[in-house]
Amino acid sequence: MASQARVDLDGCPIKPITICMIGAGGFIGSHLCEKLMSETPHKVLAVDVYNDKIKHLLEPASLPWSDRIQFHRINIKHDSRLEGLIKMSDLTINLAAICTPADYNTRPLDTIYSNFIDALPVVKYCSENNKRLIHFSTCEVYGKTIGSFLPKDHPLRQDPEYFVLKEDASPCIFGPIEKQRWSYACAKQLIERLIYAEGAENGLEFTIVRPFNWIGPRMDFIPGIDGPSEGVPRVLACFSNNLLRHEPLKLVDGGQSQRTFVYIKDAIEAVLLMIENPARANGHIFNVGNPNNEVTVRQLAEMMTQIYSKVSGEPPLDSPTIDVSSKEFYGEGYDDSDKRIPDMTIINRQLGWNPKTSLWDLLDSTLTYQHRTYAEAIKKSIAKPVAS
């Protein structure tokens, strides 16, 4: 950590604070904890049911920041200790969520409970105790774009007004109720509205983050090794897993959906700005993505195949991709948005943040890490003694 005095965007000294981080053991939480420990004087009360991704920050006790991070193994569904930790903190960051697309169809009740019901006490404790809240939502709250309802050859489909997603202007358009894929987005939107209402009626100081596909090392990508043993992860993790196992990449409904991707280290810079500039961040909803890194899912598959071949030294498969239907891949009730392009006006105006890392570079970094981690995991499994 730098020794010189740190100042915020308005030139005011940044005072050390205590942060209750719910979901600290996950992909985003682990990178944010690293940033806070290495570059700031802040203290973190790390709340999660697992700590695998932050063990390197917790052990050994001789680490220079060991007195600034505490791990609390808590399931926020039913643990009375949570309110006490929020009371002890100046700021609560809520990262906890079920956020893998296959779960939206197969576990819609768990998805709704996790993203709405389980978040209610967090909002309540922050509001009642006058504690600031940074809540992580999702770009999926936007749902479908206006342009997706126009004929495919309609010229307005190319007009940014019909597909660029703006925090303060774009409508949130979901599919019909029978499309349970929208259970996640709907639950996330409702907790956003509740947080906003707490701010309006009870003075809750809040910031809402809408991530647009944050990518990087420590994503869950190898079932049973670095992620759940069952289920279908998000697209980049799913493609990574196929590449590592020398399997064709499955393109759902032809891979025509368009997405943007942002490097986790760029995104964490944005979150740190929110943490340390409350006067500029409070009351705002922020898109955090990289509109310059837009590709179709098919283009993403082609780029990842090319980069992985470079990283691993292995030639790509003769048929690197196969097309599958969304029903076959996700099951009944799946639906999708066509494009997710974030407007960056508000975060740039308030925090001066812009992403830096190109899609090629972030994929190269991520696949290099994943290839190395997978090779180490395989080596360990081979080395394990067989029980007699």
Disulfide bonds with the S-S distance in Angstrom:
none
